[in-house]
Amino acid sequence: LINQLPEANLILLRHLFGVLHHIEQNSGVNQMNALNLALCIAPNMLWLPSPTGPEEESRSTKKVALLVQFLIENSGEIFGGDIASLF
């Protein structure tokens, strides 16, 4: 799916997850592991197209957080092993 994105979107995601991965790599100091980062970022990345109840929004946010966590933890494999070279 990543390869089907427009190039500008792919570059943006690569940089965003490069930064998140870099923060996660320093979680011993900053306490921001992949799950903590995902819980902070997920509500701003994807959301349901129409208003729903709080229970559905909570379920949706948890699913998106799991996806974001996976992308952070596997960003090197997903976006290329040289993701650290962005810095």
C-alpha positions as CSV (number, residue, x, y, z in Angstrom):
1,L,0.0,0.0,0.0
2,I,2.8,2.4,0.8
3,N,4.1,2.1,-2.8
4,Q,0.7,3.1,-4.1
5,L,0.8,6.5,-2.4
6,P,1.6,9.7,-4.3
7,E,5.3,10.5,-4.0
8,A,4.7,13.6,-1.9
9,N,2.6,11.6,0.6
10,L,5.2,8.9,0.8
11,I,8.0,11.4,1.5
12,L,5.9,13.1,4.2
13,L,5.1,9.7,5.9
14,R,8.8,8.7,5.6
15,H,9.9,11.8,7.4
16,L,7.1,11.7,10.0
17,F,7.9,8.1,10.9
18,G,11.6,8.7,10.7
19,V,11.2,11.4,13.5
20,L,8.9,9.1,15.5
21,H,11.3,6.2,15.2
22,H,14.2,8.5,16.3
23,I,12.2,9.6,19.3
24,E,11.3,6.0,20.1
25,Q,15.0,5.0,19.9
26,N,15.6,7.3,22.8
27,S,12.7,6.1,25.0
28,G,15.0,5.2,27.8
29,V,15.6,8.9,28.3
30,N,12.3,10.4,27.1
31,Q,9.8,7.7,28.2
32,M,8.2,7.8,24.7
33,N,8.1,4.3,23.4
34,A,6.2,3.4,20.2
35,L,2.9,2.8,22.0
36,N,3.1,6.2,23.9
37,L,3.9,8.0,20.6
38,A,1.1,6.1,18.8
39,L,-1.4,7.1,21.4
40,C,-0.4,10.7,21.1
41,I,-0.3,10.8,17.3
42,A,-3.1,8.4,16.2
43,P,-6.0,10.7,16.9
44,N,-4.5,13.3,14.6
45,M,-3.7,10.9,11.7
46,L,-6.9,9.0,10.8
47,W,-10.4,9.4,11.9
48,L,-13.9,8.2,11.0
49,P,-15.5,10.0,8.1
50,S,-18.7,10.8,10.0
51,P,-19.5,11.6,13.6
52,T,-20.1,8.5,15.7
53,G,-20.6,7.7,19.4
54,P,-17.8,7.8,21.9
55,E,-17.5,4.0,22.0
56,E,-17.0,3.7,18.2
57,E,-14.5,6.6,18.3
58,S,-12.6,4.8,21.1
59,R,-12.4,1.5,19.2
60,S,-11.3,3.4,16.1
61,T,-8.6,5.3,17.9
62,K,-7.2,2.1,19.4
63,K,-7.0,0.4,16.0
64,V,-5.3,3.5,14.5
65,A,-2.9,3.6,17.5
66,L,-1.9,-0.1,16.9
67,L,-1.3,0.7,13.2
68,V,0.8,3.8,14.1
69,Q,2.8,1.7,16.7
70,F,3.5,-0.9,14.1
71,L,4.7,1.7,11.6
72,I,7.0,3.3,14.2
73,E,8.5,0.0,15.3
74,N,9.0,-1.2,11.7
75,S,9.7,2.1,9.9
76,G,13.1,0.9,8.7
77,E,11.6,-2.1,6.9
78,I,8.6,-0.2,5.6
79,F,10.2,3.0,4.5
80,G,13.7,1.8,3.9
81,G,16.6,0.9,6.1
82,D,18.3,4.3,5.6
83,I,15.5,6.1,7.5
84,A,18.1,7.3,10.0
85,S,19.9,9.2,7.2
86,L,17.0,11.7,7.2
87,F,18.8,13.3,10.1
